[in-house]
Structure formats: structure tokens, C-alpha cells
Amino acid sequence: MKALPANLQRWTPKHISGMTGVGKFLAIWKRLAKSSCPKCSSCPVEDHFHVPPCSAPSAVAEWSKLHLALRTWMQTQQTAPEIEAFLFKYLKKVRQPSLGVPTVRA
């Protein structure tokens, strides 16, 4: 951590603990009036667990766009097909509503 720039030293523990710019914290920090997800109506308190599986059309479109960009980049970098397959299998699980982060074990 000490080798990181000061801004990343502050950002890393917040990101790891889920203290990110989502509705829950934006409402606590008084930057938003409500803590609900701005993209869908099914989440009364948007937290970091809700963001990946959010089913709002705009969220699905953004995820698809970023997914394609990552896949394209990995192919231009000649990433091993096994690594690419594993990563996208994991990311598919992340998009599914579940409790917690999926395991990396097969």
C-alpha cells in the first residue's frame, strides 16, 4: 500500500469495504435525496452488491459494452483462451443475482 499514490491509498480500503459512490453512501453523504438505484425500481437501497446484477436496460447495455471492450482487448493482447474463458465465466456469475461474490473454484 505504501508504494501506491496517496489517492489510491485512500480509495483501496473504501472500495474493498463497499464504501463506493452508490445510492446508499450518496444518501448518507447528502449528495442524493434517496438511496434507491437510479436505474431500476427494484432496489430501495443501492449498494455495491446490487450494481453488477442490476437488470435495468441501461445497466445491461453498459455491462454488455464493457464486456465486449474487455473481450476485444484481451484478444488483441493474445490472452490465453483458458484465461479468457475462465474470466468471462466468472463475470457471467457476477451478473446473476446471488448472495455474495461467486467462488473461483470449478
N, C-alpha and C positions, 0 to 999 in steps of 0.2 A: 504493500500500500504506500509506503514512504516514497517509492520510486515514481508514483503517479503524480500528475499535476494536482494542485490544490482543489480545483473544481471536481475532478474525478474522485478525490479522496472523500469529498462531501457527498457526491452523487451515489457512489457504490453502496454504502450501507443503507441509504434510503431505498434504492432500487431493490436490494436483496430483501428488505423487510416489507416491501409492498407499498411504501410511502411515496407514491408517484402522483403525477398530475391527473388523477381520476376523480370522478364526481365526489366520492367520499371525502377526500382530502381537500378538494377545491371548495367544498361547502364549509369544512372546518376552518380553512384559511380565509373564508369570507370572499372568495373570488367568484362563487356561484351561489345562487339562492337555494338551489335544490341539489341533492346528491345523486339523483337518478341518472341513468345512462342517457346522454343526449341523442343517441342514435336509435334506441329501441324503447318500447314502452313496457318491456317485461322485467326490467331491473330497477327496483326502487332505490337501491344504493349501489352505484357503480364502484367496484373495487378492481384490483389488479387480476383477480380470478375471473371476472366477467369479461374483460376485454378480448382475450383470444377467442372464446366461443360465441361472442355476440353475433346474433343472427340477423341483425338489421341489414337491409340490402347494401347500404353504403359501406358497412363494415366488411361484408362478404366481398364486395368489389375491391376494396383496398387490400384485403388479405390475398385475393387472387392476383392482383397486380404485383404485390411484393413477392409472392410465391414464384411467379413467372420470372421476375427480375433476378431472384436468387438462383433459380434453376439455370437461367441463361448464363449468369456469371460463373456458376460452378462448371458449366460445360466449357466456357471459354478458358477457364483455368485448368481444364483437363483433370477435374476431380475424379478420383477413383469411383467407378459406378457403385461399388458396395457402400461407400461413404454417402454418396448422394441418395441411394435407396434408403439407407438407414435414417438419414436426416429427414427426408420427406415422409417416411412412415411415422416418425416421431411427431413431426409438425401436424400431420393429419390427426393424431391422437389429441394434441393440444387443442385443436379446434372443436373437438367433441365435448359437450357439457359433461363434466365429471367432478369428482371431489379431488382436488389437488393436481399435482403435476404427474403425468404418466411415467411409469417406470421405463428405464432404458434397457431392461432385460427382455430377451425374446420370449 
